[in-house]
Amino acid sequence: MKTLRVELGERGYPIFIGQGLMGNAELVKSYVKGKQVLIVTNTTVAPLYLSACEKAFASFDVKSVILPDGEAYKTLETLNLIFDELIGQRFDRSCTLVALGGGVIGDMTGFAAACFQRGVKFIQMPTTLLSQVDSSVGGKTGVNHPLGKNMIGAFHQPECVVIDTETLNTLEDRQLSAGLAEVIKYGLIQDRAFFEWLEENIERLMRREPEALSYAIERSCQDKAEIVAKDEKEAGLRALFNLGHTFGHAIESGMGYGNWLHGEGVSAGTMQAVYMSQLLGDLTLEEVARVQALFERVHLPVKPPSVAEMDNQVFLDLMAGDKKVQAGTIRLVLLKSIGQAYVTGDYSAELLEKTLTDWR
């Protein structure tokens, strides 16, 4: 087992990475302060891992709530199902929530924990690659709104993150690829050596070789933990994690939540950002081709929906509603080079329009 730490003073917490951690009672018991535990999961994960998770918390008064699966259910309406269970079972403010599932479950459970009785503790037990390397670390929680992704939420850090890499054995191929979009992101924004390692080892990840997966998860979490420690609430540096996300969130919203997976939107959106960086003269055509080739090797889309499916004005309107907009300016994460990202609103409307028109 590997142990990392997110250094946030009193709000700091460990990330445990290893095989067979799901039912480890000794690992999690010290992170539960009261008697009551509510496990939040979904209809896909529950048959696979709920029983093992319950065993880890068997010494507590443990109950569970099973939500419908999918990004389409990441809503305030579904969130109320968690509150119904908490209030109906008379949970008190010393309770602990456990997020057992992917990014949707983690985000909603964390947001419920942030809101219930003005804040209770929660533990992340992510079961998808995307949630293991991204959404379970850093304390971003929330739900979607029809007009924008993750527009309603809060920063609320978990007590710990338990990453059992064996859960990836049951992950659908499409979900594995979507998770690799976020892994590739870390190499692009700040870790060129990791990007080069991915170029050499991406097929090992696709084959789900345990050693390669463990290394990629650890390296991704380490990269994220370092930046979160410096910028917990995205005042500056942490915004680099949004490479491809402003474009990608527009794709997810425009095509209907769940039709494009988050990682698929991030992949196509990252390629739009990469192309725009090349138009600005920062990236070479060779670098654009390298990034595109890596996404294609994991069977991810490198082009957004066609103009017929989503025209430029729809794209721009959805991007303008993104939570990263400041004073009416759409701030984008672009690349100076592979491994060096920056945030900017200093570009022309014509350049953005050209990006949306050309890269289809």
C-alpha positions as CSV (number, residue, x, y, z in Angstrom):
1,M,0.0,0.0,0.0
2,K,1.2,3.5,-0.9
3,T,0.2,6.5,1.3
4,L,0.2,10.1,0.1
5,R,-1.0,13.1,2.0
6,V,-2.8,16.2,1.0
7,E,-1.2,18.9,3.2
8,L,-3.9,21.3,4.3
9,G,-3.0,21.8,8.0
10,E,-5.8,20.6,10.2
11,R,-7.9,19.7,7.1
12,G,-5.1,17.6,5.7
13,Y,-5.8,13.9,5.0
14,P,-4.1,10.7,3.7
15,I,-4.7,9.0,0.3
16,F,-4.3,5.2,0.6
17,I,-3.5,3.3,-2.7
18,G,-3.4,-0.5,-2.9
19,Q,-5.0,-3.8,-3.7
20,G,-7.7,-5.2,-1.5
21,L,-8.3,-2.2,0.6
22,M,-12.1,-2.1,0.3
23,G,-12.9,-4.2,3.4
24,N,-10.1,-3.1,5.6
25,A,-11.7,-2.1,8.8
26,E,-8.4,-1.2,10.5
27,L,-7.6,1.3,7.8
28,V,-10.8,3.4,8.1
29,K,-12.0,3.1,11.7
30,S,-9.9,6.0,13.1
31,Y,-11.5,8.3,10.5
32,V,-15.0,7.8,11.8
33,K,-15.6,9.9,14.9
34,G,-19.2,9.1,15.8
35,K,-21.3,5.9,15.7
36,Q,-23.4,6.4,12.5
37,V,-22.1,5.7,9.0
38,L,-24.1,6.1,5.8
39,I,-22.6,4.5,2.7
40,V,-23.8,6.3,-0.5
41,T,-23.5,4.2,-3.7
42,N,-25.3,3.5,-6.9
43,T,-27.1,0.6,-8.7
44,T,-24.0,-0.4,-10.6
45,V,-21.5,-0.4,-7.7
46,A,-23.7,-1.7,-5.0
47,P,-23.9,-5.4,-6.2
48,L,-20.1,-5.4,-6.6
49,Y,-18.7,-3.7,-3.5
50,L,-21.4,-2.6,-1.0
51,S,-21.0,-5.8,1.0
52,A,-17.2,-5.5,1.3
53,C,-17.6,-1.8,2.2
54,E,-20.2,-2.6,4.9
55,K,-17.7,-5.1,6.5
56,A,-15.1,-2.3,6.8
57,F,-17.6,-0.3,8.9
58,A,-19.2,-3.3,10.7
59,S,-18.3,-1.9,14.1
60,F,-20.5,1.1,13.5
61,D,-24.2,1.7,13.0
62,V,-24.0,1.5,9.2
63,K,-26.7,2.0,6.7
64,S,-26.7,2.6,2.9
65,V,-28.6,4.5,0.2
66,I,-28.4,3.3,-3.4
67,L,-28.8,6.0,-6.0
68,P,-29.4,5.6,-9.8
69,D,-26.3,5.5,-11.8
70,G,-25.1,8.2,-14.3
71,E,-24.3,11.8,-14.8
72,A,-27.9,12.5,-15.7
73,Y,-28.8,11.9,-12.0
74,K,-26.2,14.3,-10.6
75,T,-29.0,16.7,-9.5
76,L,-30.5,18.4,-6.5
77,E,-33.5,16.0,-6.8
78,T,-31.2,13.0,-6.5
79,L,-29.2,14.7,-3.7
80,N,-32.4,14.8,-1.7
81,L,-32.5,11.0,-1.6
82,I,-29.4,11.2,0.6
83,F,-30.9,13.8,2.9
84,D,-34.1,11.7,3.1
85,E,-32.1,8.8,4.4
86,L,-30.1,10.9,6.8
87,I,-33.1,12.7,8.3
88,G,-35.4,9.7,8.2
89,Q,-32.9,7.5,10.0
90,R,-32.1,10.3,12.5
91,F,-28.5,10.7,11.8
92,D,-26.8,13.3,13.9
93,R,-24.0,15.8,13.2
94,S,-21.3,13.4,14.4
95,C,-22.1,10.9,11.6
96,T,-19.8,10.0,8.7
97,L,-20.8,9.6,5.0
98,V,-18.9,7.2,2.8
99,A,-18.8,7.8,-1.0
100,L,-18.6,4.4,-2.7
101,G,-18.5,4.8,-6.4
102,G,-17.3,7.1,-9.2
103,G,-17.1,10.8,-9.6
104,V,-20.8,11.4,-9.5
105,I,-21.2,9.6,-6.2
106,G,-18.2,11.3,-4.7
107,D,-19.3,14.7,-5.7
108,M,-22.9,14.3,-4.4
109,T,-21.8,12.5,-1.2
110,G,-19.3,15.2,-0.5
111,F,-21.9,18.0,-1.1
112,A,-24.4,16.2,1.1
113,A,-21.8,16.0,3.8
114,A,-21.0,19.7,3.4
115,C,-24.7,20.6,3.7
116,F,-26.2,18.2,6.3
117,Q,-26.5,19.9,9.6
118,R,-24.0,22.5,8.2
119,G,-21.3,20.0,7.7
120,V,-20.4,16.4,8.7
121,K,-17.4,14.2,7.9
122,F,-17.1,12.0,4.8
123,I,-14.7,9.4,3.4
124,Q,-14.0,8.8,-0.3
125,M,-13.8,5.3,-1.6
126,P,-13.6,5.8,-5.4
127,T,-14.2,2.9,-7.7
128,T,-13.4,4.3,-11.2
129,L,-10.1,5.5,-12.5
130,L,-11.4,9.0,-13.1
131,S,-12.5,9.4,-9.6
132,Q,-9.4,7.8,-8.2
133,V,-7.0,10.2,-10.0
134,D,-9.1,13.3,-9.9
135,S,-12.5,13.9,-8.3
136,S,-11.9,12.1,-5.0
137,V,-8.9,14.3,-4.2
138,G,-9.2,18.0,-3.4
139,G,-12.6,18.6,-1.8
140,K,-14.6,19.8,-4.8
141,T,-18.2,18.6,-4.4
142,G,-21.4,19.5,-6.1
143,V,-24.2,18.8,-8.5
144,N,-25.1,19.9,-12.1
145,H,-27.7,22.3,-13.3
146,P,-29.3,22.1,-16.7
147,L,-27.5,25.3,-17.6
148,G,-24.1,24.3,-16.4
149,K,-22.0,21.5,-14.9
150,N,-21.0,21.6,-11.2
151,M,-22.5,25.0,-10.8
152,I,-23.9,24.2,-7.4
153,G,-21.5,22.9,-4.8
154,A,-19.0,23.5,-2.0
155,F,-15.4,22.9,-1.1
156,H,-15.5,20.1,1.6
157,Q,-12.4,18.0,2.2
158,P,-12.7,14.2,3.0
159,E,-11.3,12.6,6.1
160,C,-9.3,10.2,3.9
161,V,-9.3,8.7,0.4
162,V,-9.2,4.9,0.1
163,I,-8.2,3.7,-3.5
164,D,-8.6,0.0,-4.0
165,T,-7.1,-0.6,-7.4
166,E,-8.8,-4.0,-7.6
167,T,-12.1,-2.1,-8.4
168,L,-10.7,-1.3,-11.8
169,N,-11.0,-5.0,-12.7
170,T,-14.8,-4.6,-13.1
171,L,-14.7,-1.2,-14.8
172,E,-16.1,-1.0,-18.3
173,D,-13.5,-0.3,-21.0
174,R,-15.2,3.0,-21.9
175,Q,-15.0,4.2,-18.3
176,L,-11.3,3.2,-18.1
177,S,-10.5,5.2,-21.2
178,A,-12.4,8.2,-19.8
179,G,-10.3,8.0,-16.6
180,L,-7.1,8.0,-18.6
181,A,-8.1,11.5,-20.0
182,E,-7.6,12.9,-16.6
183,V,-4.3,11.0,-16.2
184,I,-3.0,12.4,-19.4
185,K,-4.0,15.9,-18.2
186,Y,-1.5,15.8,-15.4
187,G,1.3,15.2,-17.8
188,L,0.2,18.0,-20.0
189,I,-0.2,20.7,-17.4
190,Q,2.9,20.2,-15.2
191,D,4.6,16.9,-15.5
192,R,6.3,16.4,-18.9
193,A,8.3,13.4,-17.6
194,F,5.0,11.7,-16.7
195,F,3.5,12.5,-20.2
196,E,6.6,10.8,-21.7
197,W,6.1,7.8,-19.4
198,L,2.5,7.6,-20.6
199,E,3.6,7.6,-24.2
200,E,5.8,4.6,-23.4
201,N,3.4,2.7,-21.1
202,I,-0.2,3.6,-22.2
203,E,-0.9,0.1,-23.6
204,R,0.1,-1.4,-20.2
205,L,-2.6,0.8,-18.6
206,M,-5.1,-0.3,-21.2
207,R,-4.3,-3.9,-20.4
208,R,-4.9,-3.0,-16.7
209,E,-1.5,-4.2,-15.5
210,P,-1.6,-3.6,-11.7
211,E,1.9,-2.2,-11.4
212,A,1.4,0.4,-14.2
213,L,-2.1,1.4,-12.9
214,S,-0.8,1.8,-9.4
215,Y,2.0,4.0,-10.6
216,A,-0.2,6.2,-12.8
217,I,-2.7,6.6,-9.9
218,E,0.0,7.5,-7.4
219,R,1.7,9.9,-9.8
220,S,-1.6,11.6,-10.7
221,C,-2.7,11.9,-7.0
222,Q,0.8,13.3,-6.0
223,D,0.6,15.9,-8.8
224,K,-2.9,17.0,-7.7
225,A,-2.1,16.9,-3.9
226,E,0.8,19.3,-4.4
227,I,-1.2,21.9,-6.2
228,V,-4.3,21.5,-3.9
229,A,-2.0,22.1,-0.9
230,K,-0.9,25.4,-2.4
231,D,-4.4,26.5,-3.7
232,E,-7.2,24.7,-2.0
233,K,-10.1,26.9,-3.3
234,E,-8.8,27.5,-6.8
235,A,-7.7,31.1,-6.4
236,G,-5.0,30.7,-9.0
237,L,-2.7,27.7,-9.5
238,R,-5.4,25.0,-9.1
239,A,-7.3,26.3,-12.1
240,L,-4.6,24.5,-14.2
241,F,-6.5,21.3,-13.6
242,N,-9.3,22.7,-15.8
243,L,-7.3,22.1,-19.0
244,G,-9.9,21.1,-21.6
245,H,-12.7,21.4,-19.1
246,T,-14.3,24.6,-20.2
247,F,-14.7,23.2,-23.7
248,G,-15.4,19.7,-22.3
249,H,-18.2,20.9,-19.9
250,A,-19.8,22.7,-22.8
251,I,-19.8,19.4,-24.8
252,E,-21.3,17.4,-21.8
253,S,-24.1,20.0,-21.3
254,G,-24.8,20.6,-25.0
255,M,-25.1,16.9,-25.8
256,G,-27.0,16.0,-22.7
257,Y,-25.4,14.8,-19.5
258,G,-24.3,11.2,-19.8
259,N,-24.2,11.0,-23.6
260,W,-20.6,12.0,-23.5
261,L,-18.7,10.8,-20.5
262,H,-16.8,13.5,-18.6
263,G,-13.4,12.1,-19.7
264,E,-14.6,12.0,-23.3
265,G,-15.5,15.7,-23.1
266,V,-12.2,16.5,-21.5
267,S,-10.3,14.6,-24.2
268,A,-12.0,16.5,-27.1
269,G,-11.9,19.8,-25.1
270,T,-8.2,19.3,-24.4
271,M,-7.5,18.9,-28.1
272,Q,-9.4,22.2,-28.7
273,A,-7.2,23.9,-26.1
274,V,-4.1,22.3,-27.7
275,Y,-5.0,23.4,-31.2
276,M,-5.7,26.9,-29.9
277,S,-2.3,26.9,-28.2
278,Q,-0.7,26.0,-31.6
279,L,-2.6,28.9,-33.2
280,L,-1.1,31.2,-30.6
281,G,2.4,30.0,-31.6
282,D,3.2,28.1,-28.4
283,L,2.9,24.5,-29.5
284,T,4.3,23.0,-32.6
285,L,2.4,20.8,-35.0
286,E,4.5,17.9,-33.9
287,E,3.4,18.5,-30.3
288,V,-0.3,18.7,-31.3
289,A,0.2,15.4,-33.1
290,R,1.8,13.8,-30.0
291,V,-1.1,14.7,-27.8
292,Q,-3.7,13.6,-30.3
293,A,-1.9,10.3,-30.8
294,L,-1.9,9.6,-27.1
295,F,-5.7,10.2,-26.7
296,E,-6.4,8.1,-29.8
297,R,-4.4,5.2,-28.4
298,V,-6.8,5.0,-25.5
299,H,-9.8,5.3,-27.8
300,L,-10.9,8.7,-26.7
301,P,-12.6,11.3,-29.0
302,V,-10.2,14.0,-30.2
303,K,-12.8,16.1,-32.0
304,P,-15.9,17.7,-30.4
305,P,-19.4,17.2,-31.8
306,S,-19.9,18.4,-35.4
307,V,-21.2,21.9,-36.1
308,A,-24.5,20.2,-37.1
309,E,-24.8,18.6,-33.7
310,M,-23.6,21.7,-31.8
311,D,-23.0,25.0,-33.6
312,N,-20.5,27.6,-32.5
313,Q,-23.1,29.9,-30.9
314,V,-24.4,27.0,-28.7
315,F,-20.8,26.2,-27.8
316,L,-20.0,29.8,-26.9
317,D,-23.2,30.2,-24.9
318,L,-22.4,27.1,-22.8
319,M,-18.8,28.1,-22.3
320,A,-19.9,31.6,-21.2
321,G,-22.0,29.9,-18.4
322,D,-19.0,28.0,-17.1
323,K,-18.1,28.7,-13.4
324,K,-14.6,29.7,-14.5
325,V,-15.9,32.8,-16.3
326,Q,-14.7,36.0,-14.6
327,A,-16.2,39.4,-15.3
328,G,-17.7,38.1,-18.5
329,T,-14.4,36.7,-19.8
330,I,-14.1,33.0,-20.6
331,R,-10.8,32.0,-18.9
332,L,-9.1,29.1,-20.6
333,V,-6.2,26.8,-19.7
334,L,-3.7,26.7,-22.6
335,L,-0.3,25.2,-23.0
336,K,3.1,26.9,-23.5
337,S,4.5,23.5,-24.0
338,I,3.8,19.9,-23.1
339,G,4.2,20.0,-19.3
340,Q,3.6,23.8,-18.9
341,A,0.1,25.2,-18.7
342,Y,-1.2,28.6,-18.0
343,V,-4.6,30.3,-17.4
344,T,-5.6,33.3,-19.6
345,G,-8.5,35.4,-20.8
346,D,-6.2,37.3,-23.1
347,Y,-7.1,36.1,-26.5
348,S,-9.3,37.4,-29.3
349,A,-12.9,36.4,-29.9
350,E,-11.8,35.6,-33.5
351,L,-9.2,33.1,-32.3
352,L,-11.7,31.3,-30.2
353,E,-14.2,31.2,-33.1
354,K,-11.5,29.9,-35.4
355,T,-10.7,27.1,-32.9
356,L,-14.4,26.1,-32.7
357,T,-14.7,26.2,-36.5
358,D,-11.5,24.5,-37.5
359,W,-11.2,21.7,-34.9
360,R,-14.2,19.6,-35.7
